[in-house]
């Protein structure tokens, strides 16, 4: 086995062969001689022996550099110099970079100009459970306050609209109506037809056992008109239009266009949010009626092709089963969903950060918030309808 002294001599010899050597001056300083090409593509010297040399220096000593033998260098040299400087600071040793190339001296000075943030290299420790609960509670309260503030601002903007003082363009309202209405018909048609087919098929499997296939018309009609048409349309619009609102407003936030509107004295709530909210409130009931019709058409397809029902029988059973109160309940659902989707999309867009990734996060949050709001609102409206006997 080799002795520690022998190992240090071997490490020093290897470092010298690779382009690093050192000498001690009579004053007790250390001179580091750098030779050869210090590049990332080459094998770099080991700093183990050098660290031991630094440990033998007295406090207040100096470390000098002799870079006259360097034939080339890149960031590998800077990384080495930064490591040496960090070791010297820990031991209260002064670093004198006069012998380094001018470019390396300037880059080293720039790297040392801004102090490193404390704890930048510490591993993220898992917070205690109670701290996580407290942080989650604070975040929930803060989010609730922001949501209530946004709803209040939207309500004030609506009051200003009723008084004829709101600042927005009717052309913007017409454009949003087109985007959230006519352009949404294809996807609403497809989903509603498939939902009607699924409801009819699931009901037919059970009702056919008792020879009551005709009641598939009642099942599909009441389910689509009362709840499913509005819910499915709301989910589609949350994923399509709500996300679009969040992305548009989020991009405007990143590009500081909303700040520009506020600087000009134009309320972003009235100019941007109000047209989108009005457009969805107007179009959601119409889309819901369309979805109800398409869903019942899907049930008719299953009834005629699978259950051998007469189309006229299916129509008469649907008309006798679906009451006007079911239609009004569905329309109330859809109008409430329109407000919730617009608020969720616009709120997340207005709360967007100033980066490209923040736009994606706000869009995702808008869709999640919209769908959760739809589910919660459906539960509340269902309980109220049961209490009112509707």
N, C-alpha and C positions, 0 to 999 in steps of 0.2 A: 504494500500500500504506500502511496506517495504522501508526503507530509503536506500540511496546509501551505507552508512557504513554497514548496515545490509547485503546488497547484497554482498559486498566485503568479509564480514566475512563468508557468506555461500559458496562463491566460494573458499575461502581459505580452509574451512572445507572439501569441496568436493575433492579439489586437494590433501589434506592431506590423506583423506581416500583412494584415488586412488594410492598413492605412491609418492606424492610430498609435501614437506613442506619446510618452510624457517624460518630463525631466523636472527635478526640483531645483530651485534657485537657492543661493545662500540665504536669502531673506525669508525662506519658507514658503514661497509661492510655487504654484504648479503651472507648467507650460505644456499645453496639449498641442502636439504636432499632427496635422491632418494632411495626408498625402493620397494620391490616386484619385479615382472617380467614385464619389459618394452618390450612388444612384440606387433607385428602388430595384432595378433589374440585377444588381450585383449583390454578392454576399457582404453584409455589413459587419463591422467589428462588434465584438461583445463588450458590453459596458460593465460586466461584473467586476473585473479587476480595477477599472477606473473608479467605481463607487467605493471600493476599499481604500484607494488612494485619497479620495476626498475625505474619508473618515479619519485619516491621519493628520489632516490639516488643522491648524489652530483657528479659533474664531477670529474673524477679521482678515484672514489670509486672502490672497487673490488667485484667481484662475485666469491665465492668459491663453491665447490661441495663436498658433502659427499656421496659417493656411497657405503659405507660399508653395507647398508641394501639391496643392489640389489641381487636378486636370479637368474636373467637371463635377457638378453637383446639382441636386434637385431637392425635392421636399424631404428626402431621406436625411440630408444634412440638417435641415431645419428641425426635424423631429428629434434628432440626436442632441442638437443644441438646446432645445426646449427642455429635454429631460435632464441634461447637465445643469441647466439654470435652476430647475426645480430642486434638484439635490443640493445645489449650493445655497439656495434660499433657506432650506431646512436647517443647514449647518452654519448659517450666518457667515457665508463666504462670498466675497465680492467677485463678480464676473466681469472681466475686461475684454470686450469683443474686438479690440482694435486690429488684431491680426487677421480677422476674417475678411473674405471678399466683401466689397461694398454692398452688393445686392443682398447677401446673407445678413449683413448688419442691419440694413433697412427693414427687411422682412422680420427679423427678430425683434427690432424695436416696435414695429407695428403690432406684432403678436403680444408684446408686453404692455402696449399702451392701454388696452382695455382689460382691467382685472377680471379674472375668471369668477363667475358667479359661485357663491358658496354652495356646496352640496351638488354641483353639477354632475359629478361623477359618482355620486352615491346611488346605490341601488334603491329603487322605490320600495320602501317597506310597506307591508300591508298594515293598514290602519286598524286599531282595535274595533271590536264589534260595536260598542257603544258610540264611538266616534263616527263610524259609518252610518249608524241609525240617525245620529244628530245631523250629519251632513245631508242625508236624504230628506229629513224633515225640513231643514232650512231651505233646500232646493225646492221642495214641494210648495212651501209657503211663498217663496219668491216667485215661482211660476204662477201660482194662483193670483198673486197680486198683479203681475204683469197681464194676465188674462183678463182680470176684472177691469184694469185700466184701459185695455184695448177695447173691450166691449163698451165701456162707458164712452170712450172717444168715438166709436162707431155710432152709438146712439145719439150723441150730440150732432154728429154729421148728418144723421137722418133727420133730426129736428130742423137743422138748417136747410135741408132739402125741402121739407114741408113748408118752410117759410120763404122759399125761393131765393135763398142766399148761398146755397152750396156752389162751390167752384169746381165744376167738372164739365166735360164736353159730352153732349148727347151722342156725337159720332162714336166716342169711345164705348158708350153703353151699347150702341147697336152692334159694334164689332164684337164685344164680349158676348152679347146674346147670340150672335151667329156662331161663335166658337164653342160656346157651351150648350147650344141648342141643336141647330141643324147639323153641325159637324159631328155631334155625338150620337146621331140616330143609328148609324151602322152598328156600333158596338152595343148600344142598348137593344137593338133588334135581335142581335145574335144571342146575347146573354138571356134576355127575357124569353125568347123562344125555347132555349135549352132548359131554363128553369121550369117553364110550363110543361115541357116534355117529361122532365124528371118527376115533377109532382104527380102528373097523370100516371106515369108508369109505376111509381111507388104505390099510389093508391089503388091502381088496377090489380096489382099482385094480391092484395088483401081482399078487396071488394069482390073480386071474381070468385073467391071461395064461397061467398054467400049468394052469388048471383045478383049482386047489386052494382053492376058495372055502371049503370046510369048515373050513380052518385059521384062518379069521377068528375063530372061537370060541376057539381056543387063544390067539391073539394078544391078544384083548380080555380074556379071563379072567385070564391070567397077568399082563398089564400092569396091570390094575386092582387085582388082589388083592395083588400084590407091592409095587408102588411108586405107581402113578398115583392110586389111590384115597386113599392116605394123604397124598400130596403136595398134591393139589388140595384136599382137606379142610383141610390145614394152612394153605395159602395163603388159603383163604376165611376160616378162623377168625382168622388174623393180621390180615386187613383188617377183619374184623367185630368179633370179641371182643377181640383184642389192642388195637385202637384204642379200644374202649369202656373197657377197663381203664385205659389211659393217660389218657383224657379224664376219667374219674371221679376217679381219684386226683390228677390234675393240678388239677382244680377244687377238690378238698378241700385241696390244698396252697395254692392261691391264697386260699381262704377261711379258712386257718389252722385247719382242723378236725383235721388230722394233729397239729399242735402241741398242740391241746387234748387229744387222746388221750394224747400223751406226758406232758403236764402231769398228767393224772389217773393216770399210772402204767400205762397200757395200751399194750402193744407194738403199734405200727402194723403191724409185720411179721406178727404173729400174727393181729391182728384184721382186717386188710384184705387182705394178700397171701396168707396161707395158705388161706383159703376159695377164692379164685380159682384158685390153683394146683391144689388138690385137685379142684375142679370140672372143670377142663380135662383133668387126667390121667384122671379117670373117664369123661368123655364123649367124648374124642377116639377111643379104640378103638371105641366104639359107633357114632359117626358114620362112622368109617372102614368098618366092616362094612356100614353102610347105603349108603355111597357105592359100595362094591364091587358090591353087588347092583344098584343103579340103573345103574351103568356097564355091567354085563353085560347089563342089560335094553336099554340103548341099542344095544349090539352086536347083540342079537337082532333088534331092529327093522330094522337095516340088512340083516342076514342073510336075514330072511324077505321083506322088501319089495324089496330090490335084487338079492340073489343067488339068490332063489328056493330058499332052503334050508328044510327042514322044521324046525319048532320043536323037535320031539323029537330030531332029529339034532343040532341046535345044542346042546341041553341035554346030551345024552350026550357030545358032544365036549368041552364045557366041564368036565364032571365028571371025565372021564378025563385032562384036561390039567392042571387045577389041583390041586396037591398040598397037603397040610396044612402043609408047610414054607413054602410061598408065603404062606399065610394068617398064619403066625406072624411072618414077616418084615414083612409089612404092619402087623400089630398093634404090633410093636416100633417101627416108624417112627412110628406115630400117637401112641404113648405118649410117645416122646421129643419129638415135635413139640408135644404138649400142654404139657410142662414148659417148653420153649423159648419158646413163645408167651406163656405166663403170666408167665414171668420178664421177658421183653422188655417187655410191656405194663405190668406193675407197676413195674419198675425205672425206665422213662422217666417214668411218672406220679409216682413218688416224687422223681425228680430235677427235676421241673418247677419253673420260676421262679415269680415272684410277680406275673405279669401275664397278661392275657387272651391275648396273642400267644404267650406261653410254653406255654399249653395246646395250641394248634395245633401248635407245633413239637414238643412231646413226643409228641403223637398221631402225627404224621408219622414221627418217629424210631422210635416203637414198631413201626409197620407195616414200615418198612424193615429194622429190626433183626430182626424176626420172620421175614420172608421170606428174608433173607440167612442167618439161622441154620438155616432149614429146608433151604436148598440145600446148605449146608456139611455139615449132619448127614446128609443123604441121600447125599452123596458118601462120607463116612466109613463109614456103615453098609454101603453097597454094597461098598466095598473089604474091610471085615471079613467080610461074607458070602462074598465070593469067596475070601478066605484060609481061611475055615472050611469051604468047600465046600458052603455052604447054597444 
